[in-house]
Amino acid sequence: MIGRIHGILLQKNPPQLLVDCHGVGYEIDVPMSTFYNLPAIGEKVTLFTHLAIREDAHILYGFGNLEERALFRQLIRITGIGARTALALLSGLSVTDMAQAVAMQDTSRLTSIPGIGKKTAERLLLELKGKLDSGTLAAATRPSPDDPRSDIQNALLALGYSEKETLLAMKQLPNDCNVPDGIKMALKALSRG
């Protein structure tokens, strides 16, 4: 219904903002990741929004980018995960971090967020597996094309190793390794694993 707000930032009271849009002040709840990237009060701001209509309230949630909003919408579809929990997850983990946690099925990343226990983390990982779009996951798990690590990772994937195995092997490589040495070290790490 309301997909984007562009206006003047009037107030910042975490996690809520007040944005003036042509004389109408919108109260918008945002994750801390968005809050930290806001301009100063009195400056123009643009937020992508999600309007939640409940029996007792209409609540507007705002996000600094489309990826955060998409992840928020995916999270609130999961049974037992409400908007507050979704905001807490987005406040503690970036979209990239969440995609990596899902790819590696890493519950410890999620349980580091206040209010997320082991069972909830396991349910989140199970529900999100395969549901984060491949573009988000690819961006989260692949190095930039200019990075030699990208060639190493692509070689491992071409050899038939899974995304999870590849990520684990890549973590063990030094940042400054070249492609041939990196492939050798990664294969050695995978053979030990």
C-alpha angles and dihedrals in degrees: 000000000000106000103167139015124202119181148097119314106234104170139012116199107155121273092009132067133189113216122186111217111181093325097319117107114216120199107215129184113215136182115250090250088066093038093058091054097051122120122242121286110279093032127112117265134186121201132178107227144204119201115210114196115198132169092259103030149018108221126188118207120196133203135188094226142017094250092061091049092048091051091047090053091048092050096050090054089066114096111253095017112109131185093268092054091046090052090049090052092049090046092055102035132038119227087256092052091048092050090050092048090052093046091051095035087232109173093177092069091055097043088056087072113089111252095023113110129188095267093048091048091051091049091049093051092047094048095044096046106116093000100089103089115256091242092060092044093047092049090048097049106033127076119231115282091247091058116093086221087070090062090047092051093046090050092053091048090049089053088060102259116144123248089252094051090046093051092050091050092046091055090061095055123096113247095240101050121128123234101261094045091042092054091049093049092046092050090049090051091048093050090054093047 
